[in-house]
Amino acid sequence: MKRFYAHHNAQDKAANVIKTLFRLRSTLQIKDSSTYTLRFVWLAKLKKHMHIFLNDYKVANSQLLPVDEILKNFQEKIELDFQDMKQELKKLPDFDEKCTDIKIHQTKFSDNLEEIIKMQTMLGEYFISLNNKMN
């Protein structure tokens, strides 16, 4: 019964992966820049569902494995997870530097935008004064 339940659970998780793939595919077919955020969300959900499926699939298949094999698989998974964490932690200093660069660019962009707004206001006032002089 445990094996049946584990396989059934893994099948449900596989169905979630397939559904998410179809939803992601439907957003990819839309040629609109407004769907970038939606694509990112569906891609993140796909990654999450795949991770859950892989874990459940391993659990379903581990019902048939001896205890030493299960422990070996857990050890390998933990080692891989630590390697992934190390890779992500190595990216943090670059991330902070990139955030600082983005803040600098955003400040420059904001300053330029304020200048454009001032120029637009001056042009608007100039055209209004020209219009008043002509009338």
N, CA, C and O atoms as CSV, one atom per row, in Angstrom:
chain,resi,resn,atom,element,x,y,z
A,1,MET,N,N,0.822,-1.188,0.000
A,1,MET,CA,C,0.000,0.000,0.000
A,1,MET,C,C,0.872,1.260,0.000
A,1,MET,O,O,0.575,2.235,-0.691
A,2,LYS,N,N,1.950,1.223,0.785
A,2,LYS,CA,C,2.838,2.384,0.815
A,2,LYS,C,C,3.445,2.633,-0.562
A,2,LYS,O,O,3.532,3.773,-1.018
A,3,ARG,N,N,3.863,1.552,-1.215
A,3,ARG,CA,C,4.447,1.683,-2.544
A,3,ARG,C,C,3.420,2.239,-3.521
A,3,ARG,O,O,3.739,3.117,-4.323
A,4,PHE,N,N,2.198,1.738,-3.461
A,4,PHE,CA,C,1.134,2.231,-4.348
A,4,PHE,C,C,0.872,3.713,-4.089
A,4,PHE,O,O,0.765,4.504,-5.027
A,5,TYR,N,N,0.771,4.080,-2.827
A,5,TYR,CA,C,0.528,5.483,-2.480
A,5,TYR,C,C,1.682,6.373,-2.962
A,5,TYR,O,O,1.450,7.457,-3.498
A,6,ALA,N,N,2.909,5.916,-2.773
A,6,ALA,CA,C,4.076,6.701,-3.192
A,6,ALA,C,C,4.093,6.893,-4.705
A,6,ALA,O,O,4.382,7.990,-5.183
A,7,HIS,N,N,3.787,5.839,-5.465
A,7,HIS,CA,C,3.751,5.955,-6.930
A,7,HIS,C,C,2.603,6.857,-7.373
A,7,HIS,O,O,2.762,7.662,-8.291
A,8,HIS,N,N,1.460,6.727,-6.730
A,8,HIS,CA,C,0.316,7.571,-7.063
A,8,HIS,C,C,0.638,9.043,-6.780
A,8,HIS,O,O,0.298,9.923,-7.571
A,9,ASN,N,N,1.288,9.298,-5.659
A,9,ASN,CA,C,1.696,10.649,-5.294
A,9,ASN,C,C,2.685,11.209,-6.322
A,9,ASN,O,O,2.588,12.371,-6.714
A,10,ALA,N,N,3.626,10.385,-6.751
A,10,ALA,CA,C,4.600,10.816,-7.762
A,10,ALA,C,C,3.901,11.113,-9.086
A,10,ALA,O,O,4.288,12.049,-9.785
A,11,GLN,N,N,2.892,10.343,-9.438
A,11,GLN,CA,C,2.138,10.603,-10.667
A,11,GLN,C,C,1.395,11.930,-10.571
A,11,GLN,O,O,1.335,12.679,-11.546
A,12,ASP,N,N,0.836,12.221,-9.417
A,12,ASP,CA,C,0.161,13.514,-9.232
A,12,ASP,C,C,1.145,14.672,-9.414
A,12,ASP,O,O,0.823,15.683,-10.039
A,13,LYS,N,N,2.331,14.512,-8.868
A,13,LYS,CA,C,3.347,15.561,-8.999
A,13,LYS,C,C,3.801,15.696,-10.453
A,13,LYS,O,O,4.070,16.803,-10.919
A,14,ALA,N,N,3.889,14.578,-11.170
A,14,ALA,CA,C,4.240,14.633,-12.588
A,14,ALA,C,C,3.156,15.363,-13.377
A,14,ALA,O,O,3.460,16.111,-14.306
A,15,ALA,N,N,1.912,15.149,-13.016
A,15,ALA,CA,C,0.804,15.851,-13.680
A,15,ALA,C,C,0.919,17.359,-13.443
A,15,ALA,O,O,0.647,18.151,-14.346
A,16,ASN,N,N,1.312,17.751,-12.254
A,16,ASN,CA,C,1.506,19.174,-11.968
A,16,ASN,C,C,2.605,19.771,-12.844
A,16,ASN,O,O,2.484,20.899,-13.321
A,17,VAL,N,N,3.678,19.007,-13.051
A,17,VAL,CA,C,4.770,19.472,-13.914
A,17,VAL,C,C,4.249,19.671,-15.336
A,17,VAL,O,O,4.540,20.686,-15.969
A,18,ILE,N,N,3.489,18.717,-15.831
A,18,ILE,CA,C,2.965,18.801,-17.204
A,18,ILE,C,C,2.000,19.985,-17.342
A,18,ILE,O,O,2.059,20.720,-18.328
A,19,LYS,N,N,1.121,20.169,-16.365
A,19,LYS,CA,C,0.182,21.300,-16.416
A,19,LYS,C,C,0.940,22.628,-16.430
A,19,LYS,O,O,0.597,23.541,-17.181
A,20,THR,N,N,1.961,22.722,-15.603
A,20,THR,CA,C,2.741,23.948,-15.535
A,20,THR,C,C,3.487,24.191,-16.850
A,20,THR,O,O,3.604,25.332,-17.297
A,21,LEU,N,N,3.989,23.120,-17.465
A,21,LEU,CA,C,4.646,23.249,-18.768
A,21,LEU,C,C,3.684,23.806,-19.817
A,21,LEU,O,O,4.055,24.678,-20.603
A,22,PHE,N,N,2.461,23.306,-19.828
A,22,PHE,CA,C,1.485,23.800,-20.800
A,22,PHE,C,C,1.150,25.271,-20.548
A,22,PHE,O,O,0.994,26.045,-21.491
A,23,ARG,N,N,1.043,25.647,-19.293
A,23,ARG,CA,C,0.750,27.051,-18.986
A,23,ARG,C,C,1.915,27.948,-19.397
A,23,ARG,O,O,1.713,29.034,-19.939
A,24,LEU,N,N,3.134,27.483,-19.134
A,24,LEU,CA,C,4.312,28.238,-19.554
A,24,LEU,C,C,4.358,28.344,-21.073
A,24,LEU,O,O,4.663,29.405,-21.618
A,25,ARG,N,N,4.060,27.260,-21.743
A,25,ARG,CA,C,4.069,27.251,-23.213
A,25,ARG,C,C,3.046,28.244,-23.771
A,25,ARG,O,O,3.311,28.921,-24.765
A,26,SER,N,N,1.893,28.326,-23.139
A,26,SER,CA,C,0.874,29.262,-23.633
A,26,SER,C,C,1.329,30.709,-23.482
A,26,SER,O,O,0.978,31.553,-24.306
A,27,THR,N,N,2.113,31.012,-22.429
A,27,THR,CA,C,2.619,32.386,-22.287
A,27,THR,C,C,3.746,32.661,-23.277
A,27,THR,O,O,3.940,33.802,-23.695
A,28,LEU,N,N,4.484,31.628,-23.652
A,28,LEU,CA,C,5.572,31.814,-24.616
A,28,LEU,C,C,5.039,32.085,-26.013
A,28,LEU,O,O,5.734,32.694,-26.827
A,29,GLN,N,N,3.830,31.650,-26.306
A,29,GLN,CA,C,3.248,31.858,-27.626
A,29,GLN,C,C,2.756,33.289,-27.812
A,29,GLN,O,O,2.563,33.739,-28.942
A,30,ILE,N,N,2.553,33.999,-26.715
A,30,ILE,CA,C,2.100,35.391,-26.795
A,30,ILE,C,C,3.325,36.265,-27.043
A,30,ILE,O,O,4.271,36.252,-26.256
A,31,LYS,N,N,3.305,37.007,-28.113
A,31,LYS,CA,C,4.445,37.864,-28.470
A,31,LYS,C,C,4.220,39.274,-27.916
A,31,LYS,O,O,4.047,40.236,-28.664
A,32,ASP,N,N,4.230,39.364,-26.590
A,32,ASP,CA,C,3.968,40.631,-25.926
A,32,ASP,C,C,4.934,40.759,-24.749
A,32,ASP,O,O,5.121,39.809,-23.988
A,33,SER,N,N,5.536,41.913,-24.604
A,33,SER,CA,C,6.507,42.101,-23.528
A,33,SER,C,C,5.849,42.133,-22.153
A,33,SER,O,O,6.537,42.007,-21.140
A,34,SER,N,N,4.541,42.297,-22.100
A,34,SER,CA,C,3.868,42.331,-20.801
A,34,SER,C,C,3.789,40.952,-20.160
A,34,SER,O,O,3.446,40.840,-18.983
A,35,THR,N,N,4.096,39.910,-20.906
A,35,THR,CA,C,4.020,38.558,-20.358
A,35,THR,C,C,5.332,38.088,-19.748
A,35,THR,O,O,5.417,36.953,-19.279
A,36,TYR,N,N,6.363,38.943,-19.743
A,36,TYR,CA,C,7.645,38.519,-19.185
A,36,TYR,C,C,7.519,38.131,-17.716
A,36,TYR,O,O,8.075,37.118,-17.293
A,37,THR,N,N,6.810,38.910,-16.957
A,37,THR,CA,C,6.631,38.607,-15.541
A,37,THR,C,C,5.869,37.304,-15.366
A,37,THR,O,O,6.220,36.478,-14.524
A,38,LEU,N,N,4.830,37.126,-16.162
A,38,LEU,CA,C,4.040,35.899,-16.090
A,38,LEU,C,C,4.890,34.690,-16.466
A,38,LEU,O,O,4.782,33.630,-15.848
A,39,ARG,N,N,5.727,34.853,-17.473
A,39,ARG,CA,C,6.629,33.757,-17.875
A,39,ARG,C,C,7.568,33.395,-16.735
A,39,ARG,O,O,7.796,32.219,-16.453
A,40,PHE,N,N,8.108,34.417,-16.082
A,40,PHE,CA,C,9.018,34.178,-14.967
A,40,PHE,C,C,8.316,33.424,-13.843
A,40,PHE,O,O,8.881,32.509,-13.245
A,41,VAL,N,N,7.080,33.822,-13.564
A,41,VAL,CA,C,6.315,33.161,-12.500
A,41,VAL,C,C,6.094,31.696,-12.857
A,41,VAL,O,O,6.303,30.815,-12.022
A,42,TRP,N,N,5.670,31.427,-14.099
A,42,TRP,CA,C,5.420,30.038,-14.490
A,42,TRP,C,C,6.713,29.231,-14.527
A,42,TRP,O,O,6.707,28.039,-14.219
A,43,LEU,N,N,7.816,29.867,-14.900
A,43,LEU,CA,C,9.095,29.165,-14.893
A,43,LEU,C,C,9.505,28.813,-13.466
A,43,LEU,O,O,10.014,27.720,-13.220
A,44,ALA,N,N,9.288,29.723,-12.536
A,44,ALA,CA,C,9.598,29.444,-11.123
A,44,ALA,C,C,8.711,28.321,-10.593
A,44,ALA,O,O,9.177,27.448,-9.860
A,45,LYS,N,N,7.417,28.348,-10.970
A,45,LYS,CA,C,6.515,27.278,-10.537
A,45,LYS,C,C,6.931,25.941,-11.138
A,45,LYS,O,O,6.857,24.906,-10.476
A,46,LEU,N,N,7.373,25.969,-12.404
A,46,LEU,CA,C,7.824,24.738,-13.046
A,46,LEU,C,C,9.020,24.157,-12.306
A,46,LEU,O,O,9.087,22.952,-12.064
A,47,LYS,N,N,9.954,25.016,-11.953
A,47,LYS,CA,C,11.135,24.559,-11.211
A,47,LYS,C,C,10.716,23.936,-9.878
A,47,LYS,O,O,11.229,22.890,-9.481
A,48,LYS,N,N,9.787,24.588,-9.202
A,48,LYS,CA,C,9.312,24.084,-7.905
A,48,LYS,C,C,8.620,22.729,-8.068
A,48,LYS,O,O,8.893,21.788,-7.322
A,49,HIS,N,N,7.713,22.641,-9.061
A,49,HIS,CA,C,6.987,21.386,-9.272
A,49,HIS,C,C,7.931,20.256,-9.690
A,49,HIS,O,O,7.745,19.108,-9.286
A,50,MET,N,N,8.942,20.583,-10.498
A,50,MET,CA,C,9.900,19.547,-10.896
A,50,MET,C,C,10.693,19.048,-9.692
A,50,MET,O,O,10.941,17.851,-9.549
A,51,HIS,N,N,11.084,19.978,-8.837
A,51,HIS,CA,C,11.837,19.590,-7.639
A,51,HIS,C,C,10.985,18.681,-6.747
A,51,HIS,O,O,11.467,17.664,-6.248
A,52,ILE,N,N,9.728,19.052,-6.555
A,52,ILE,CA,C,8.826,18.241,-5.729
A,52,ILE,C,C,8.622,16.864,-6.359
A,52,ILE,O,O,8.642,15.846,-5.669
A,53,PHE,N,N,8.423,16.847,-7.684
A,53,PHE,CA,C,8.234,15.573,-8.374
A,53,PHE,C,C,9.461,14.678,-8.222
A,53,PHE,O,O,9.333,13.493,-7.915
A,54,LEU,N,N,10.637,15.237,-8.435
A,54,LEU,CA,C,11.854,14.422,-8.328
A,54,LEU,C,C,12.014,13.840,-6.927
A,54,LEU,O,O,12.407,12.683,-6.776
A,55,ASN,N,N,11.713,14.631,-5.910
A,55,ASN,CA,C,11.795,14.114,-4.540
A,55,ASN,C,C,10.791,12.982,-4.317
A,55,ASN,O,O,11.132,11.936,-3.765
A,56,ASP,N,N,9.544,13.207,-4.757
A,56,ASP,CA,C,8.525,12.166,-4.581
A,56,ASP,C,C,8.831,10.924,-5.408
A,56,ASP,O,O,8.556,9.803,-4.981
A,57,TYR,N,N,9.401,11.126,-6.591
A,57,TYR,CA,C,9.770,9.994,-7.445
A,57,TYR,C,C,10.865,9.169,-6.775
A,57,TYR,O,O,10.833,7.939,-6.801
A,58,LYS,N,N,11.831,9.861,-6.177
A,58,LYS,CA,C,12.895,9.145,-5.464
A,58,LYS,C,C,12.326,8.389,-4.275
A,58,LYS,O,O,12.735,7.261,-3.999
A,59,VAL,N,N,11.384,9.006,-3.570
A,59,VAL,CA,C,10.752,8.336,-2.429
A,59,VAL,C,C,9.996,7.101,-2.900
A,59,VAL,O,O,10.066,6.042,-2.276
A,60,ALA,N,N,9.267,7.247,-4.015
A,60,ALA,CA,C,8.494,6.116,-4.533
A,60,ALA,C,C,9.403,4.965,-4.917
A,60,ALA,O,O,9.076,3.804,-4.671
A,61,ASN,N,N,10.533,5.275,-5.515
A,61,ASN,CA,C,11.453,4.219,-5.919
A,61,ASN,C,C,12.313,3.727,-4.763
A,61,ASN,O,O,12.869,2.630,-4.824
A,62,SER,N,N,12.425,4.523,-3.723
A,62,SER,CA,C,13.242,4.097,-2.592
A,62,SER,C,C,12.537,3.026,-1.757
A,62,SER,O,O,13.167,2.365,-0.931
A,63,GLN,N,N,11.236,2.859,-1.973
A,63,GLN,CA,C,10.508,1.810,-1.257
A,63,GLN,C,C,11.073,0.434,-1.600
A,63,GLN,O,O,10.909,-0.521,-0.840
A,64,LEU,N,N,11.738,0.342,-2.747
A,64,LEU,CA,C,12.276,-0.939,-3.192
A,64,LEU,C,C,13.750,-1.104,-2.851
A,64,LEU,O,O,14.299,-2.195,-3.008
A,65,LEU,N,N,14.402,-0.038,-2.385
A,65,LEU,CA,C,15.835,-0.067,-2.145
A,65,LEU,C,C,16.154,-0.513,-0.712
A,65,LEU,O,O,15.366,-0.301,0.209
A,66,PRO,N,N,17.310,-1.125,-0.549
A,66,PRO,CA,C,17.753,-1.447,0.817
A,66,PRO,C,C,18.154,-0.179,1.565
A,66,PRO,O,O,18.388,0.867,0.961
A,67,VAL,N,N,18.227,-0.290,2.872
A,67,VAL,CA,C,18.479,0.870,3.733
A,67,VAL,C,C,19.816,1.526,3.411
A,67,VAL,O,O,19.894,2.754,3.373
A,68,ASP,N,N,20.874,0.743,3.177
A,68,ASP,CA,C,22.181,1.349,2.894
A,68,ASP,C,C,22.169,2.146,1.593
A,68,ASP,O,O,22.849,3.166,1.481
A,69,GLU,N,N,21.400,1.683,0.613
A,69,GLU,CA,C,21.275,2.409,-0.648
A,69,GLU,C,C,20.498,3.718,-0.442
A,69,GLU,O,O,20.843,4.751,-1.016
A,70,ILE,N,N,19.462,3.659,0.372
A,70,ILE,CA,C,18.684,4.866,0.678
A,70,ILE,C,C,19.567,5.899,1.376
A,70,ILE,O,O,19.519,7.082,1.041
A,71,LEU,N,N,20.371,5.458,2.345
A,71,LEU,CA,C,21.266,6.372,3.053
A,71,LEU,C,C,22.317,6.965,2.119
A,71,LEU,O,O,22.663,8.142,2.224
A,72,LYS,N,N,22.816,6.144,1.212
A,72,LYS,CA,C,23.790,6.629,0.235
A,72,LYS,C,C,23.148,7.691,-0.656
A,72,LYS,O,O,23.773,8.710,-0.953
A,73,ASN,N,N,21.913,7.462,-1.082
A,73,ASN,CA,C,21.206,8.442,-1.916
A,73,ASN,C,C,20.980,9.744,-1.162
A,73,ASN,O,O,21.134,10.826,-1.728
A,74,PHE,N,N,20.615,9.645,0.115
A,74,PHE,CA,C,20.431,10.855,0.922
A,74,PHE,C,C,21.735,11.626,1.057
A,74,PHE,O,O,21.753,12.853,0.960
A,75,GLN,N,N,22.825,10.900,1.283
A,75,GLN,CA,C,24.114,11.550,1.408
A,75,GLN,C,C,24.480,12.276,0.113
A,75,GLN,O,O,24.954,13.411,0.154
A,76,GLU,N,N,24.265,11.634,-1.026
A,76,GLU,CA,C,24.553,12.273,-2.312
A,76,GLU,C,C,23.689,13.514,-2.521
A,76,GLU,O,O,24.164,14.542,-3.004
A,77,LYS,N,N,22.420,13.404,-2.150
A,77,LYS,CA,C,21.514,14.545,-2.294
A,77,LYS,C,C,21.965,15.703,-1.411
A,77,LYS,O,O,21.958,16.853,-1.850
A,78,ILE,N,N,22.353,15.418,-0.184
A,78,ILE,CA,C,22.815,16.461,0.724
A,78,ILE,C,C,24.084,17.112,0.176
A,78,ILE,O,O,24.222,18.334,0.235
A,79,GLU,N,N,25.005,16.320,-0.351
A,79,GLU,CA,C,26.235,16.866,-0.918
A,79,GLU,C,C,25.927,17.766,-2.114
A,79,GLU,O,O,26.514,18.839,-2.252
A,80,LEU,N,N,25.018,17.336,-2.969
A,80,LEU,CA,C,24.625,18.166,-4.119
A,80,LEU,C,C,23.955,19.459,-3.665
A,80,LEU,O,O,24.207,20.525,-4.226
A,81,ASP,N,N,23.105,19.360,-2.651
A,81,ASP,CA,C,22.446,20.559,-2.128
A,81,ASP,C,C,23.461,21.546,-1.550
A,81,ASP,O,O,23.325,22.756,-1.733
A,82,PHE,N,N,24.478,21.034,-0.854
A,82,PHE,CA,C,25.519,21.898,-0.315
A,82,PHE,C,C,26.322,22.550,-1.430
A,82,PHE,O,O,26.676,23.725,-1.336
A,83,GLN,N,N,26.612,21.797,-2.483
A,83,GLN,CA,C,27.331,22.382,-3.619
A,83,GLN,C,C,26.509,23.493,-4.259
A,83,GLN,O,O,27.047,24.543,-4.612
A,84,ASP,N,N,25.211,23.265,-4.410
A,84,ASP,CA,C,24.334,24.291,-4.978
A,84,ASP,C,C,24.312,25.531,-4.084
A,84,ASP,O,O,24.345,26.661,-4.573
A,85,MET,N,N,24.256,25.309,-2.770
A,85,MET,CA,C,24.248,26.440,-1.840
A,85,MET,C,C,25.555,27.220,-1.926
A,85,MET,O,O,25.543,28.450,-1.887
A,86,LYS,N,N,26.681,26.519,-2.042
A,86,LYS,CA,C,27.971,27.192,-2.165
A,86,LYS,C,C,28.005,28.053,-3.426
A,86,LYS,O,O,28.494,29.182,-3.401
A,87,GLN,N,N,27.481,27.513,-4.528
A,87,GLN,CA,C,27.460,28.278,-5.783
A,87,GLN,C,C,26.616,29.541,-5.631
A,87,GLN,O,O,26.998,30.613,-6.098
A,88,GLU,N,N,25.473,29.403,-4.976
A,88,GLU,CA,C,24.602,30.560,-4.794
A,88,GLU,C,C,25.234,31.578,-3.849
A,88,GLU,O,O,25.095,32.784,-4.057
A,89,LEU,N,N,25.918,31.111,-2.822
A,89,LEU,CA,C,26.567,32.024,-1.886
A,89,LEU,C,C,27.722,32.779,-2.541
A,89,LEU,O,O,28.002,33.922,-2.181
A,90,LYS,N,N,28.392,32.140,-3.501
A,90,LYS,CA,C,29.472,32.813,-4.219
A,90,LYS,C,C,28.940,33.968,-5.061
A,90,LYS,O,O,29.674,34.910,-5.358
A,91,LYS,N,N,27.676,33.899,-5.442
A,91,LYS,CA,C,27.078,34.940,-6.279
A,91,LYS,C,C,26.659,36.164,-5.470
A,91,LYS,O,O,26.428,37.227,-6.047
A,92,LEU,N,N,26.556,36.039,-4.161
A,92,LEU,CA,C,26.054,37.141,-3.333
A,92,LEU,C,C,26.888,38.420,-3.431
A,92,LEU,O,O,26.302,39.495,-3.560
A,93,PRO,N,N,28.224,38.362,-3.378
A,93,PRO,CA,C,28.977,39.627,-3.510
A,93,PRO,C,C,28.708,40.314,-4.853
A,93,PRO,O,O,28.572,41.536,-4.905
A,94,ASP,N,N,28.631,39.546,-5.927
A,94,ASP,CA,C,28.313,40.122,-7.232
A,94,ASP,C,C,26.912,40.712,-7.232
A,94,ASP,O,O,26.667,41.751,-7.845
A,95,PHE,N,N,26.015,40.059,-6.555
A,95,PHE,CA,C,24.628,40.535,-6.489
A,95,PHE,C,C,24.567,41.889,-5.812
A,95,PHE,O,O,23.877,42.794,-6.282
A,96,ASP,N,N,25.283,42.030,-4.717
A,96,ASP,CA,C,25.304,43.302,-3.994
A,96,ASP,C,C,25.907,44.407,-4.867
A,96,ASP,O,O,25.413,45.534,-4.887
A,97,GLU,N,N,26.972,44.071,-5.580
A,97,GLU,CA,C,27.605,45.042,-6.477
A,97,GLU,C,C,26.661,45.435,-7.615
A,97,GLU,O,O,26.584,46.606,-7.986
A,98,LYS,N,N,25.957,44.471,-8.156
A,98,LYS,CA,C,25.006,44.759,-9.231
A,98,LYS,C,C,23.850,45.615,-8.731
A,98,LYS,O,O,23.368,46.492,-9.447
A,99,CYS,N,N,23.408,45.365,-7.513
A,99,CYS,CA,C,22.337,46.192,-6.925
A,99,CYS,C,C,22.806,47.624,-6.757
A,99,CYS,O,O,22.046,48.561,-7.004
A,100,THR,N,N,24.048,47.802,-6.340
A,100,THR,CA,C,24.605,49.143,-6.192
A,100,THR,C,C,24.664,49.838,-7.545
A,100,THR,O,O,24.314,51.013,-7.657
A,101,ASP,N,N,25.108,49.116,-8.576
A,101,ASP,CA,C,25.143,49.686,-9.926
A,101,ASP,C,C,23.742,50.068,-10.402
A,101,ASP,O,O,23.553,51.116,-11.021
A,102,ILE,N,N,22.783,49.229,-10.115
A,102,ILE,CA,C,21.404,49.513,-10.517
A,102,ILE,C,C,20.899,50.765,-9.814
A,102,ILE,O,O,20.227,51.595,-10.427
A,103,LYS,N,N,21.217,50.903,-8.536
A,103,LYS,CA,C,20.801,52.104,-7.801
A,103,LYS,C,C,21.416,53.360,-8.416
A,103,LYS,O,O,20.746,54.384,-8.541
A,104,ILE,N,N,22.681,53.281,-8.795
A,104,ILE,CA,C,23.352,54.429,-9.410
A,104,ILE,C,C,22.678,54.780,-10.738
A,104,ILE,O,O,22.384,55.946,-10.999
A,105,HIS,N,N,22.435,53.768,-11.576
A,105,HIS,CA,C,21.782,53.995,-12.869
A,105,HIS,C,C,20.359,54.516,-12.677
A,105,HIS,O,O,19.890,55.360,-13.441
A,106,GLN,N,N,19.695,54.018,-11.676
A,106,GLN,CA,C,18.327,54.465,-11.418
A,106,GLN,C,C,18.320,55.929,-10.987
A,106,GLN,O,O,17.437,56.688,-11.385
A,107,THR,N,N,19.292,56.327,-10.181
A,107,THR,CA,C,19.396,57.723,-9.768
A,107,THR,C,C,19.667,58.618,-10.975
A,107,THR,O,O,19.057,59.678,-11.113
A,108,LYS,N,N,20.585,58.192,-11.854
A,108,LYS,CA,C,20.872,58.969,-13.063
A,108,LYS,C,C,19.633,59.058,-13.950
A,108,LYS,O,O,19.317,60.117,-14.493
A,109,PHE,N,N,18.948,57.948,-14.086
A,109,PHE,CA,C,17.722,57.921,-14.896
A,109,PHE,C,C,16.677,58.871,-14.318
A,109,PHE,O,O,16.024,59.609,-15.055
A,110,SER,N,N,16.523,58.848,-13.002
A,110,SER,CA,C,15.565,59.722,-12.335
A,110,SER,C,C,15.932,61.187,-12.540
A,110,SER,O,O,15.057,62.014,-12.796
A,111,ASP,N,N,17.221,61.515,-12.429
A,111,ASP,CA,C,17.671,62.890,-12.654
A,111,ASP,C,C,17.395,63.324,-14.091
A,111,ASP,O,O,16.913,64.431,-14.332
A,112,ASN,N,N,17.701,62.452,-15.034
A,112,ASN,CA,C,17.434,62.771,-16.445
A,112,ASN,C,C,15.942,62.940,-16.697
A,112,ASN,O,O,15.535,63.814,-17.463
A,113,LEU,N,N,15.142,62.125,-16.069
A,113,LEU,CA,C,13.695,62.222,-16.229
A,113,LEU,C,C,13.182,63.546,-15.679
A,113,LEU,O,O,12.302,64.164,-16.278
A,114,GLU,N,N,13.715,63.983,-14.559
A,114,GLU,CA,C,13.332,65.277,-13.999
A,114,GLU,C,C,13.703,66.416,-14.941
A,114,GLU,O,O,12.934,67.363,-15.107
A,115,GLU,N,N,14.871,66.328,-15.555
A,115,GLU,CA,C,15.286,67.340,-16.529
A,115,GLU,C,C,14.339,67.356,-17.726
A,115,GLU,O,O,13.972,68.427,-18.209
A,116,ILE,N,N,13.946,66.196,-18.202
A,116,ILE,CA,C,13.020,66.115,-19.329
A,116,ILE,C,C,11.675,66.736,-18.952
A,116,ILE,O,O,11.075,67.458,-19.749
A,117,ILE,N,N,11.211,66.458,-17.752
A,117,ILE,CA,C,9.940,67.026,-17.300
A,117,ILE,C,C,10.042,68.553,-17.220
A,117,ILE,O,O,9.100,69.250,-17.597
A,118,LYS,N,N,11.167,69.078,-16.736
A,118,LYS,CA,C,11.371,70.536,-16.673
A,118,LYS,C,C,11.345,71.133,-18.078
A,118,LYS,O,O,10.728,72.172,-18.312
A,119,MET,N,N,12.030,70.456,-19.013
A,119,MET,CA,C,12.049,70.954,-20.393
A,119,MET,C,C,10.656,70.918,-21.010
A,119,MET,O,O,10.258,71.846,-21.713
A,120,GLN,N,N,9.916,69.843,-20.744
A,120,GLN,CA,C,8.554,69.752,-21.268
A,120,GLN,C,C,7.680,70.874,-20.697
A,120,GLN,O,O,6.872,71.465,-21.413
A,121,THR,N,N,7.849,71.156,-19.417
A,121,THR,CA,C,7.084,72.231,-18.786
A,121,THR,C,C,7.431,73.569,-19.424
A,121,THR,O,O,6.548,74.372,-19.723
A,122,MET,N,N,8.735,73.804,-19.630
A,122,MET,CA,C,9.157,75.060,-20.252
A,122,MET,C,C,8.619,75.168,-21.680
A,122,MET,O,O,8.147,76.231,-22.082
A,123,LEU,N,N,8.684,74.085,-22.445
A,123,LEU,CA,C,8.150,74.096,-23.808
A,123,LEU,C,C,6.647,74.341,-23.802
A,123,LEU,O,O,6.132,75.102,-24.621
A,124,GLY,N,N,5.951,73.698,-22.883
A,124,GLY,CA,C,4.511,73.889,-22.781
A,124,GLY,C,C,4.171,75.338,-22.481
A,124,GLY,O,O,3.277,75.916,-23.099
A,125,GLU,N,N,4.889,75.924,-21.530
A,125,GLU,CA,C,4.663,77.331,-21.191
A,125,GLU,C,C,4.986,78.237,-22.375
A,125,GLU,O,O,4.280,79.214,-22.627
A,126,TYR,N,N,6.052,77.912,-23.096
A,126,TYR,CA,C,6.431,78.701,-24.266
A,126,TYR,C,C,5.347,78.648,-25.334
A,126,TYR,O,O,4.971,79.678,-25.894
A,127,PHE,N,N,4.841,77.442,-25.620
A,127,PHE,CA,C,3.791,77.307,-26.640
A,127,PHE,C,C,2.487,77.992,-26.194
A,127,PHE,O,O,1.763,78.551,-27.017
A,128,ILE,N,N,2.204,77.944,-24.928
A,128,ILE,CA,C,1.011,78.641,-24.421
A,128,ILE,C,C,1.172,80.144,-24.587
A,128,ILE,O,O,0.235,80.833,-24.991
A,129,SER,N,N,2.371,80.656,-24.273
A,129,SER,CA,C,2.605,82.097,-24.428
A,129,SER,C,C,2.553,82.497,-25.897
A,129,SER,O,O,2.031,83.564,-26.222
A,130,LEU,N,N,3.083,81.663,-26.794
A,130,LEU,CA,C,2.986,81.948,-28.234
A,130,LEU,C,C,1.548,81.974,-28.681
A,130,LEU,O,O,1.145,82.845,-29.452
A,131,ASN,N,N,0.771,81.025,-28.203
A,131,ASN,CA,C,-0.634,80.942,-28.563
A,131,ASN,C,C,-1.392,82.180,-28.062
A,131,ASN,O,O,-2.254,82.714,-28.761
A,132,ASN,N,N,-1.062,82.625,-26.851
A,132,ASN,CA,C,-1.731,83.806,-26.288
A,132,ASN,C,C,-1.370,85.062,-27.081
A,132,ASN,O,O,-2.215,85.934,-27.282
A,133,LYS,N,N,-0.114,85.155,-27.532
A,133,LYS,CA,C,0.325,86.316,-28.317
A,133,LYS,C,C,-0.362,86.360,-29.674
A,133,LYS,O,O,-0.674,87.437,-30.182
A,134,MET,N,N,-0.599,85.187,-30.261
A,134,MET,CA,C,-1.209,85.127,-31.594
A,134,MET,C,C,-2.701,85.453,-31.517
A,134,MET,O,O,-3.282,85.938,-32.488
A,135,ASN,N,N,-3.310,85.193,-30.383
A,135,ASN,CA,C,-4.756,85.473,-30.242
A,135,ASN,C,C,-4.917,86.854,-29.804
A,135,ASN,O,O,-6.042,87.315,-29.617
